[in-house]
Amino acid sequence: MQTHAKQVVALINQLPKKEELKFLEKQPGNKKIISETNQVFISVINGLRSLVGDVQTNSTTIPFKQIEETLDQFLENAAIQYDKMNKLSLAPKQPQIQKTNQLKPKDIYGFADVIQLNKLPFIPVLKYKHYAQTELDQKIIEAQNNPYQFFEKYSIDEFSHPYYEEIMRLTPQDFVIDVPQKINRYRDLEPPIMINNPDHLGELILKIQQEVDQNGFSEIAVDLEHNHQISYLGITCLIQLSTRTQDYIIDPFPLWKQIGDMLSVVFTNPKIIKVFHGADNDVQWLQRDFGLYIVNLFDTFHASKELQLMQNSFQFLLSEYCKKSTDKTYQTADWTQRPLSDEMIKYAQIDTHYLLYIYDRMRQDLKKLNKPNENINNIPNYYIETVLKRSKETALKIYKKPLQDQDQSLQTILNKQDRRMDAKSFDLMVKLLELREELGIKYDQNPRYFLPNPFLFKIVESKPTTIQELKSQLGGDKNIHEIVKENLWQFLKVLLEFDEKIPTVDIIQEEQQNTTQIQIEEIQSNLQVEPLKIVQVSVNIKKFQNKNKSIIEHLQQNENVELLKSQFYCESPFKLLNVFHDGLGSQIFQSMKEQSQQQKQQIEEQQQQKIEKINTADFIQLPKLEETNRDQQKDLDIRLNNTLQNQHGTKILKRHQKIEQQKTQKSNISNRFQIS
């Protein structure tokens, strides 16, 4: 496998580069040949991309970047499968997601107040610029002092890079360009120095500064361990730093509010080269958490690209230059846990321990590429300077909060999932993403972990209309994250609102004969339940309209309560009475209560009129029925019933009983519909 892979890479390395390709296209007869060759390459690369589960390209020119990325992914997948077959490494454990009620590092170590857990754009957190050539933007300071007022005043999505001028004006330093012919072998691996208080961190900074004073420069290797599972924004868990003589591991949690000001002296000093591997994310995490910016960066990832190595991962460089390997088990470990195990500390240390030696070896290899007339621009140290230029581009990256631009982020998700959406589904997906982000901020959890993107696509495609259907699309109760469980109604509300499937229930007046509405009074009298609170419940509006009449008839026949559940698809039949939309529930209940009171008064007036007719007729004169004494009331009822039955038969008796029953029902409804 390795032999074939090397042959592929060797052939790709022989392809003309971008500048050469432009030159060749201008030559007579070449354009058609190049176009046909492009189509062949695109066909091949699409085949490879399908193997690694990636999106195919529709480009008409050779997609060099996509070829590199696809081959990297293809070879990485092959290497993992090869390791599994030979049992060279254990499968990494699945990341553990903290429960919502579990304390996070920000709560334990007291830096929750500096985490920007809100919907505002990210505000740079640095207060002062070291080695500054330009002053810190006053808008940053203004936003730090009054963030909400600032964004009401200015429509700014992001701030300019505070160290843009310092990074762009920096010329390649001699101590980076000049590579010694003899390189010292890497040091043996010894236990690192652990730093978890300001005094020890100050001692490290002083040592680095002393080296700069003595030699005119210093070289350090830096890496981060990060966790993006247990928090909305993510959190830096470790900072590994190695000098030529010692390895250090900095625990940022107890130093969170001091570490930015202290390490900024090192990270922005142009006389100190900072060696990273694949720093795209690292530079943004350092900005987000500590306000740290990197001036004079050398990224060995870009060097591996220039050297056209078979792979670009740190594991490959470690094997290629140092003949060492690292255990991949801890790539997905929970780096927020304390204390760290010895194995985790060793894994973290290796990321920087060998990096300065790899940096030296790669500079040597880049220098060897500089033979006369072999580089396009014929610039001395062309390849090293190209790496430094690309490293500048990495250092100039600006941190943005997740999904600041919903449409653009959604388009990225669609491209990764290789999916297409119509405009309506796209709008629904945006609304679901917005809700997911709101919950992520509320619970400080990564939205893509408690509700992964594939499940969102399933919801949009199936558009469930009940809680049970929604649970089914999310994999069932056991597989649904507790955050989603607590907010299932909110997701269902978005789906039903989008399709306009949430009806409202009106109170039926006693004299109305409209059988297409629910007689709430009769339902309530049959369901003996506690006073209800306002709950949003979904009802399929078509079924709601068509089956309304039959349900009322069944209720009048004293059918069991389960019928409600089957007809209306509600989890609880009692919630049927609370089908309301947005914040109108309390208003509707208040209106219902007022109508109920009005109806009660009308019934009482009608009852009084009927009793007066009875009293003025040939019947026995009875006292009024408004007596509060229960025994007397009962006695009067018995006497009235006997009188009515004896003198005028059962017809008048039934009529009187119906009046009394209506009065009792109205009273029960008024008491049961309590607003809470």
C-alpha positions, 0 to 999 in steps of 0.5 A: 500500500505504501509503495503504491501511495508513494507512486501516486504522490510522485506522479502528482509532484510531477504535475505542472504548478499553477504558474506553470500551467498558466504559461503552458495554456498560452502555448498553441494547441495546449489548451485543448489537451489541458482541458481534456486532461482536467476532465480525467483528473476530475473524474479520478478525484471524484472517485476518490472523494466518494471513497472517503465520503466527501462531496464531489467537485463540479470544477472544470479545472484541476482542483489541486487543493481538493486533490491534496485534501482527498489524498490526505484523507484517503491515506489517513483512512488507509493507515487507520484501517492498516493499524486496526488489521495489525492491532497496532493501536487501540480504538479511541474511546468515544468522547464523554459529554458532560451532563448539563448539571455537571460543574465545568472548569469555568465554574470550578476555577471562577472564570465564567464571567469572562466567557462571551456566552451570548449572541453578540459578535466576538470581542477581542479580550486583550487589554494592551499590545506588547511590541506594538507598531500601532495602537490598539483599536479604541473600538475594541476597548469601547466594546469591552466596556459596554458590549450591548450599547456598542453593537446597538451603535455600530453594525460590526460583525468582526473587529480587525486583527489587533496585530495585523500591521506587526505581522505583515511588516515582519520580514523573514528573520536571519535566525529562521533562514540560516539553517545550521549544517549540523543539527543536534539530535532531539533530547531524550524524553523526560518528565515535563515541568508542570505549571499551574500558578503565576510564579512558575509561569513567570519563571518560564517567561523570564528564562525565554527572555534571558535567552533572547537577550543572550542570543538575540533570538529564541525558539519555542514549540507550542501546541494546545489540547482543546475540548469542544464537546462540553461547552458552546464555544470550546475551551483550551485545556492545556498549553504545551511549550518546549524550548531547546532544553526543557518541556513545559505543560501549562494548566490554563484553568487556575491561570485563566485571567492572568495567562493572556497578559503574561504569555503575550510578552512571548507570543508577540515578540518578533525575536522569538519564533513560535513553531506550531503544527497545523496552527489554524485552530490554535491561533483562534483558540488562543485569541478566544480564551486569552487574547493571545496573538502570534507574531513570527509563526512557523507552521510545519504543516505548510512546510510539509506542503512545500516539501510535498510529503506523502502525508501532512499530519504530525504523526507522519512527521514524527515517524518520518523524521524521528522514527517515533510513534504516538498513541492516538487513543488520547486524541479524543480524551477529555482534557478537562479532567483533573488530575491528568493521568501520566499517559495523557501528560506524556501524550501532550508532551510529545506534541512539542518535545520533537517539534523543534528537531522536526523544524530544523530538519524541514528547514534543511530540506527546504534549503535543498530545494533551492537549486539554481533556476529550479524555483519559479521566481528564482528568489533565494530561500524561496521555499522557506519564505513561502512557508513563512508567508503562509504561516503569516496568513494562518496567524492573521486568522480571526476567531468568530463565534459558531454560526454567526452567519446562519446561511453561510454556515448552513451552506457549509454543512450542506456541502459537507453532507453532500445534500441539496435543499429547496428554499423552503427546507433551507429556511426551516433548517435555518430556524432549527439551527437558530433554536439549536444555537440558542439551546447551546448558549443556554446550557453552554454545550456544543450544539453539534454534540447534543443534536448532530447535523444528520439528525437535523436533516432527518427532521427537515426531511420527515417533518414530524407532527407529534412528539412520538414521531420526533423522538423516532426521528432522533433515535428513540428515548435512549439515544436523545440527549437530555438537552433535546429531551427537555426542549422537544416541544420547542423543536416541534413548535418550530416544525408546526409553526413553519407548516402552519399546523397549530390551531387555536381552541375557542370556547363554545357558547351554550347556545351555539350548535357549531359541531366543528369546535370542541365543547370544552365544558363537556370535556372538562366535566368528563376528565377529572384532573387538577387545574391545568397550566398552559402547555403547547401541544401539537394537533394535526389541523386536518384531523383536528377539523375532520374528527372533531365532531365524532370526538364530541359525540363519543364524549357524550357517550362516556367513551374512555379517555384513551380515545382522545389520545388516539384521535388527537395524537397527544401524549396526554389527553388532558393537554388537549385543552391547552393547544395554544400558540406563542404567548397567547395562552394566558390571554385565551385562558383569561378570556375563557374564564371571563366567558365562563363567568358571564355564562354562569351569570346568565344561567343563574338569571335564567334559573331565577326566572324559572323558579319565580315562575314555579313560585307564582304558579299553583305549586307549593311556595318554596324558599329561594334556592340561594341559601348557603346552609347545605342541609337546608339546601338539600332538604329544599331540593328533596321537597322541590323534587317531590312536589314537581314529581307529584304535581307535574310529572317527570318532565319538569323535574328533568328540566330542573335537574338539567338547570342544576347540572349546568350550574354545577358544570360551569362552577367546576370549569371556572375553578379548574381553569386557573391561570398559573 
